[in-house]
Amino acid sequence: MAVQVTFVAAARGSPLLAERFEGDRQLDQAGWDEVWRVAHELLPLAAADLRYCSPTPRSRATGDALGYAPLVQVALRDCDMGRWRGLTLGEAMAREPQAVDAWLADPRSTPHGGESLLSFITRVGGWLDTRPAEDGCRIVAVAEPSVIRAALVYALKAPPFTYWNIDVRPLSTTTVTGRAGRWYLCLDGIPASLSHA
């Protein structure tokens, strides 16, 4: 029994270097412009049997703007960054350089007092594994890029440090098919209207 889960990365909420850990970012104007530019390409995903989203404001707004009317899934929340919540990576590095180095080097570490990278990947993978197993079920999930990276590491059974080598662009789609414990990656790419943006 195979299901198909298509992840749609939430639209832009701020420039990349201004991204904050667990930030409650709304869509910025560039994000809204991107959604309208690619809506016609992503709208067919609204026909999915089940439609979900991360609990972040920009994930919910992206899903609503695309006509998905997604159900919020707490398991698809961003990694709990403890006392680094709301900081950029640069700010965390300026305050606690050794702690950030430890966090980047060891997927089990929690120098910020929150969730380890390994726990985050496992949580997102657990959500993936508990999707309905009806053969042919199609699911769409609008999520933060970090959540999609975690899902890919889990689905591919890749080492946790692989997480740092995956780039998920706003409004890109990534599909995995399969069932609990056995997932396959299907590369969909980013909508054509964004490929030259």
WOJO-V9629 format. One record per residue. N is the residue number from 1. RES is the residue in one letter. PHI is phi in radians with two decimals (NA if undefined). PSI is psi in radians with two decimals (NA if undefined). Layout:
n={N:N}
res={RES:RES}
phi={PHI:PHI}
psi={PSI:PSI}
This chain:
n={1:2:3:4:5:6:7:8:9:10:11:12:13:14:15:16:17:18:19:20:21:22:23:24:25:26:27:28:29:30:31:32:33:34:35:36:37:38:39:40:41:42:43:44:45:46:47:48:49:50:51:52:53:54:55:56:57:58:59:60:61:62:63:64:65:66:67:68:69:70:71:72:73:74:75:76:77:78:79:80:81:82:83:84:85:86:87:88:89:90:91:92:93:94:95:96:97:98:99:100:101:102:103:104:105:106:107:108:109:110:111:112:113:114:115:116:117:118:119:120:121:122:123:124:125:126:127:128:129:130:131:132:133:134:135:136:137:138:139:140:141:142:143:144:145:146:147:148:149:150:151:152:153:154:155:156:157:158:159:160:161:162:163:164:165:166:167:168:169:170:171:172:173:174:175:176:177:178:179:180:181:182:183:184:185:186:187:188:189:190:191:192:193:194:195:196:197}
res={M:A:V:Q:V:T:F:V:A:A:A:R:G:S:P:L:L:A:E:R:F:E:G:D:R:Q:L:D:Q:A:G:W:D:E:V:W:R:V:A:H:E:L:L:P:L:A:A:A:D:L:R:Y:C:S:P:T:P:R:S:R:A:T:G:D:A:L:G:Y:A:P:L:V:Q:V:A:L:R:D:C:D:M:G:R:W:R:G:L:T:L:G:E:A:M:A:R:E:P:Q:A:V:D:A:W:L:A:D:P:R:S:T:P:H:G:G:E:S:L:L:S:F:I:T:R:V:G:G:W:L:D:T:R:P:A:E:D:G:C:R:I:V:A:V:A:E:P:S:V:I:R:A:A:L:V:Y:A:L:K:A:P:P:F:T:Y:W:N:I:D:V:R:P:L:S:T:T:T:V:T:G:R:A:G:R:W:Y:L:C:L:D:G:I:P:A:S:L:S:H:A}
phi={NA:-1.84:-2.03:-2.10:-2.03:-1.85:-1.60:-1.99:-1.27:-0.98:-1.16:-1.03:-2.06:-3.04:-1.01:-0.89:-1.25:-1.67:-1.06:-1.94:-1.04:0.92:-1.23:-1.55:-1.34:-1.46:-1.18:-1.53:-1.07:-1.08:-1.12:-1.07:-1.06:-1.12:-1.03:-1.14:-1.20:-1.93:-0.93:-1.10:-1.46:-1.69:-1.02:-0.99:-1.17:-1.12:-1.42:-1.04:-1.12:-2.33:-2.28:-2.23:-2.70:-1.18:-1.36:-1.26:-0.98:-1.29:-1.18:-1.10:-1.13:-1.09:-1.07:-1.15:-1.11:-1.54:1.40:-1.45:0.80:-1.31:-1.59:-1.18:-2.06:-1.05:-1.12:-1.67:-1.27:-1.15:-1.10:-1.26:-1.72:0.93:-1.28:-1.53:-0.97:1.55:-1.62:-1.45:-1.02:-1.07:-1.17:-1.11:-1.13:-1.15:-1.45:-2.45:-1.02:-1.20:-1.16:-1.14:-1.03:-1.12:-1.11:-1.24:-1.55:-2.20:-1.17:-1.68:-1.35:-2.40:-1.13:-1.52:1.49:-1.88:-1.76:-1.30:-1.04:-1.10:-1.12:-1.08:-1.05:-1.12:-1.09:-1.13:-1.11:-1.09:-1.09:-1.04:-1.20:-1.76:-1.23:-0.92:-1.71:-1.19:-1.00:1.48:-1.08:-1.93:-2.21:-2.13:-2.38:-1.52:-2.54:-1.15:-0.92:-1.07:-1.17:-1.17:-1.04:-1.09:-1.10:-1.18:-1.03:-1.15:-1.06:-1.51:0.92:-1.48:-1.05:-0.96:-1.14:-1.06:-0.85:-1.28:-1.86:-1.93:-1.89:-2.00:-1.50:-0.95:1.15:-1.35:-2.08:-2.43:-2.06:-2.11:-2.20:2.47:-2.73:-0.85:1.42:-2.51:-2.08:-2.21:-1.55:-2.07:-1.48:-1.69:1.47:-1.81:-0.96:-0.97:-1.18:-1.78:-1.14:-1.95:-1.34}
psi={1.92:2.43:2.80:2.13:2.04:2.08:2.34:2.15:2.35:2.60:2.92:2.42:-0.31:2.85:2.62:-0.83:-0.24:0.02:2.33:2.52:2.18:0.58:2.46:1.08:2.30:2.92:2.34:3.10:-0.68:-0.65:-0.80:-0.73:-0.73:-0.73:-0.83:-0.59:-0.56:0.02:-0.72:-0.48:-0.53:-0.26:-0.65:-0.41:-0.27:-0.29:0.04:2.65:-0.64:2.45:2.16:2.95:2.80:2.78:0.03:2.62:-0.71:-0.53:-0.79:-0.77:-0.70:-0.84:-0.75:-0.75:-0.50:0.02:0.34:-0.42:1.02:2.67:2.20:2.33:1.94:-0.57:-0.29:0.31:2.83:2.93:2.37:1.96:0.25:-2.25:-0.14:-0.04:2.30:-0.15:2.70:2.88:-0.72:-0.70:-0.74:-0.70:-0.70:-0.60:-0.72:1.18:-0.72:-0.64:-0.71:-0.75:-0.74:-0.73:-0.73:-0.49:-0.49:1.93:-0.16:-0.15:2.64:0.98:-0.31:-0.13:0.17:-2.29:2.44:2.77:-0.72:-0.73:-0.69:-0.85:-0.75:-0.72:-0.84:-0.70:-0.64:-0.68:-0.80:-0.78:-0.33:0.27:2.64:2.39:0.40:2.25:2.25:0.02:2.31:2.27:2.45:2.43:2.05:2.17:2.86:2.60:-0.66:-0.67:-0.71:-0.71:-0.76:-0.74:-0.69:-0.75:-0.76:-0.85:-0.65:-0.05:0.68:2.75:2.54:-0.59:-0.26:-0.47:-0.70:-0.18:0.22:2.21:2.09:2.00:2.65:2.35:0.23:2.76:2.52:2.26:2.36:2.51:2.68:-2.46:3.09:2.17:-0.11:1.63:2.59:2.41:2.33:2.07:1.97:-0.58:-2.91:2.64:2.51:-0.63:-0.25:-0.25:-0.35:0.20:NA}
